[in-house]
Amino acid sequence: MKFINPSSSMHVNKVIIPFLLISMFSILIAGAIVSDFRAQPGLNKVVIKWKSQNETNLKGFEVERSLDDRVTNFKTVKFVAVKVGSENKKEYEFEDSTVFKSLERTYYYRLKIIDIDDSSSYSKVISVSPTISSARQTWGSIKAMFR
């Protein structure tokens, strides 16, 4: 074990290290471990799937979407409540059929993992490019003109 002299310049590390450990501990005790988070493109829709395990004190997931991958541009598309059950691993699926509302072709998704105390963390960001029919694209453009 190495001791740090409080009068040396190394004292700063003594403050930073506990902060990093606390930050890591918060991530490790999040309400769930999300794996296999993916998006499958379809005709006029995107199917979002993910697996979750070790759900503890978890309220649910918010599926968020953006037209770019900037953190500030994500908007909630749907709240998905936790599945009730005793199994450790659970599979979730959400079908986003509102993708016709934009002329953009690539969508970015992430999950906001929400605990019962309303603390939250985020999954990685994934992207997908669905096929949008011309009729649906036209309807989305018409609706956008009257907003």
C-alpha positions, 0 to 999 in steps of 0.5 A, spaced: 500 500 500 502 506 498 501 512 502 500 519 499 504 525 503 498 530 504 503 536 503 505 534 496 502 535 489 499 528 489 494 530 494 490 532 488 489 525 486 487 523 493 480 527 491 480 525 484 480 517 486 474 517 491 470 521 486 472 516 480 470 510 484 463 513 487 462 514 479 464 507 477 460 504 483 453 508 481 454 505 474 455 498 477 449 499 481 444 502 476 437 499 475 439 494 470 444 491 465 442 492 458 445 488 452 443 486 445 440 493 444 439 493 436 434 497 431 431 493 425 429 497 419 422 495 416 417 498 411 415 504 415 417 502 421 423 501 426 423 495 431 427 496 437 429 490 441 434 489 447 435 485 453 435 486 460 438 483 466 439 484 474 433 489 474 433 492 481 429 498 483 427 499 476 421 503 473 422 502 466 425 505 460 424 511 455 426 509 448 428 516 445 429 518 438 433 523 434 435 525 427 442 526 429 446 523 435 447 529 439 445 528 446 441 534 446 436 532 440 433 526 443 426 526 444 422 521 448 418 516 443 415 511 448 415 509 455 416 501 456 414 499 463 418 493 467 416 486 465 413 483 471 416 476 473 422 472 476 426 471 471 433 474 471 433 476 463 428 479 460 427 481 453 423 488 450 421 490 444 418 497 441 415 498 434 416 505 432 411 506 426 412 514 427 418 514 422 414 517 416 414 524 420 420 526 417 424 526 411 430 524 414 432 517 413 437 515 418 434 515 426 438 515 432 435 511 438 438 510 445 434 508 452 434 512 458 434 507 464 430 509 469 430 507 477 424 507 482 427 513 485 427 517 478 435 517 477 437 514 470 442 512 466 443 511 458 444 506 453 449 507 447 446 510 441 444 506 435 442 508 428 438 505 423 435 507 416 428 504 415 424 504 408 419 509 408 413 508 402 412 515 398 405 515 400 407 515 407 413 520 406 408 525 402 403 524 408 408 526 413 410 532 409 403 535 408 402 534 416 409 538 417 406 544 413 400 545 418 404 545 424 
